[in-house]
C-alpha cells in the first residue's frame, strides 16, 4: 500500500485555478520505497494542471522509471489554450531535478502574473496532427521569450 504524501509547496498566487494536483513532496532521490516512487512519480504524466485566463501550466513525468534514460524526467508545458498538446507553446522545460522544476514553476507563475507573455506569440504545437505546428516531444526546453 502506498503512503500518502503531502503536496509540494508552490507559490500559487490568486487568480490561478488548480485543475489537478498530485505533485507530491517526494522526488526521484527521496528516501521512500521504489513502489511509492513508481506510483506517485514515474506513472504520473498528469501531476499538475493549473490555469490563469488562457494560460495553462501542465506538469508531468515522462520516460519511465529508468533515471539513466535521457528522456526520463519531469516536463513542464506552459501553453496558451486549453490543452498542452493543442495550443500555443510558450515554454517547455524538462529536468530530473525536482528543485529545478519547483523553481521553474514558481518563475512561470510570476511571469504569467506579470503579463510577460501577453504580447508574445508561441509556437503552435501538435501531438496528433503533424501538419499544424511543432512536435513537442523532441526537445528539452523552449521559450517564446528567448526566440525573439
ChimeraX attribute file (.defattr): number of C-alpha atoms within 10 A of each C-alpha:
attribute: neighborCount
match mode: 1-to-1
recipient: residues
	/A:1	5
	/A:2	11
	/A:3	11
	/A:4	9
	/A:5	13
	/A:6	11
	/A:7	12
	/A:8	13
	/A:9	10
	/A:10	12
	/A:11	12
	/A:12	14
	/A:13	12
	/A:14	8
	/A:15	10
	/A:16	17
	/A:17	14
	/A:18	14
	/A:19	11
	/A:20	13
	/A:21	15
	/A:22	18
	/A:23	22
	/A:24	16
	/A:25	13
	/A:26	18
	/A:27	19
	/A:28	18
	/A:29	10
	/A:30	10
	/A:31	9
	/A:32	12
	/A:33	10
	/A:34	14
	/A:35	13
	/A:36	16
	/A:37	20
	/A:38	15
	/A:39	12
	/A:40	23
	/A:41	26
	/A:42	24
	/A:43	16
	/A:44	19
	/A:45	16
	/A:46	16
	/A:47	20
	/A:48	18
	/A:49	22
	/A:50	18
	/A:51	20
	/A:52	17
	/A:53	12
	/A:54	9
	/A:55	23
	/A:56	27
	/A:57	26
	/A:58	24
	/A:59	28
	/A:60	21
	/A:61	23
	/A:62	19
	/A:63	15
	/A:64	16
	/A:65	17
	/A:66	11
	/A:67	13
	/A:68	8
	/A:69	10
	/A:70	10
	/A:71	20
	/A:72	18
	/A:73	24
	/A:74	24
	/A:75	22
	/A:76	25
	/A:77	24
	/A:78	29
	/A:79	26
	/A:80	26
	/A:81	16
	/A:82	15
	/A:83	17
	/A:84	23
	/A:85	20
	/A:86	18
	/A:87	20
	/A:88	24
	/A:89	27
	/A:90	23
	/A:91	21
	/A:92	21
	/A:93	19
	/A:94	23
	/A:95	18
	/A:96	18
	/A:97	13
	/A:98	16
	/A:99	11
	/A:100	14
	/A:101	19
	/A:102	15
	/A:103	13
	/A:104	15
	/A:105	22
	/A:106	15
	/A:107	13
	/A:108	18
	/A:109	22
	/A:110	15
	/A:111	12
	/A:112	18
	/A:113	15
	/A:114	10
	/A:115	11
	/A:116	12
	/A:117	18
	/A:118	10
	/A:119	7
	/A:120	13
	/A:121	14
	/A:122	20
	/A:123	21
	/A:124	18
	/A:125	24
	/A:126	20
	/A:127	14
	/A:128	10
	/A:129	12
	/A:130	10
	/A:131	9
	/A:132	13
	/A:133	16
	/A:134	17
	/A:135	17
	/A:136	19
	/A:137	14
	/A:138	8
	/A:139	11
	/A:140	13
	/A:141	14
	/A:142	19
	/A:143	15
	/A:144	16
	/A:145	13
	/A:146	7
	/A:147	8
	/A:148	7
